[in-house]
Amino acid sequence: MILRLLLVAAAVAGLAGCSFQNRDEREADRFTQAVIDNDLKPVENDIAKGISLTRVKVAEWSDQLGAQGKLLSVKETTIRCNPGWHCFDVKFQKHDYVERMRFDDSHKVVDWQFHMVEK
């Protein structure tokens, strides 16, 4: 019985660890990882209808972000973020980036931009 309670407690603690990201951070994290993997299939239902992303463009983004090492964190920020956008501080092993996303009324991605932070 005690072992079962410990396992349940460990599972709850593990799930709580995943809840530190808000909805938009999770979406940005998923989108960024999909770009790194050069495969938007995992997020294709999260992209608004009519938004065209070419395989060439995604491959270019994948090359740039993939060269930054492991994706460490995605954290939403309001600093220097224009109204209507969601901005994120994105940390990789090698460099930090800023990402910006816009969503439609159905919370589908309509625009995504990123750039390396100059130090």
N, C-alpha and C positions, 0 to 999 in steps of 0.2 A: 504494500500500500504506500509506504514512504517512497519507494523507488518510483512508483507511478506519479506521485505528487511532484517529485523532483523533475521527472521528465516533462510533465505538463508545465511546470514553472520555467524550465529551460526553453521549451517551445514558445511560451508567451514572451519571454525575454528576447528571444531571437526575432519574433515578429515585431516586437516593439522597436527593435533596432532598425527595422526597415521603415518605420513610420516617421523618421526624422525629416524626410523630404515631403514637401507639400505636393499637391497634384501637378502643378506646373513644373516643379523641379523634376518630378518623376518623368513627365513627358519630355522635358529637355534632355534628361539623362538617356531615356530610351532612344530619342531621335539622334542624339550625338553618337551613341553606341552603334546604331544602325548605319550611320554615315561612316564611322570608322571601319565597320565590317564590310562596307561597300555593298550593302544589301538593305534596301528600304522595305522589303516585304514585311518585317515585323511591325512597321509603323504605317503601312500604306493606308490602313483604315483611319488613321489619325490625320491624314492630309486632306484638306478641303478639295472638293470636286473642282476640276478646271485648273488646278495648279500643276504645271508641267515641270518636272525635274528630269533632265536628260541623264542617261547613264554616264556620259562623259563628264558632266558637271559633278555628279555624285562621286565618280572615281577621282576627280581632281581634289575634292574636299577630303575624301578618304585618304589619299596620299599625304595631304598636309597634316591632318589630325592624327593619322596613324603613326607619323614620324615623331610625334610628341611623347611617345611612351604610353604607359598605362593611364587610363582615365581614372583620376583619384576622387574627384568630387564635383558636384554641380549644386550651386547654392544661389537662390534668387536674391537679387539686390535691387534697391530702388535708386541707387546712386547713378546719376547721369542717365536715367532711363526716361525716355519720352513717353507722354501719355499714350495709351493704347498698346504699348509694348510690354513684354515681360523680359527682364534682363537677368542674366546669370553670370556669376563668376565661376569659371570652369578651370579646374586645376588638373594638369597632366604632370607626369614625372619631369618633363623637360621644361615646359613653359606654361604660363597661365594665359587663359583666353577670356574674352567677354563674348557671350552669345546673346542674341536678341530674337525673340519670337513674338509673332502676332497670331491670335486665334480669332476665328469667326464666332458667331453666336452659339454654334454647336460645339465649341471648343475643339475645332479642327484647325490644324496649322495652315496658315495662309502665307506666312513669310518666315524665313529663318536666315539669320546672318551671324557671322562670327569674325573675330579678329584677335590676333595675338596681342597681349598686353606688353607694351614696351617698358622695360625696367631701366 
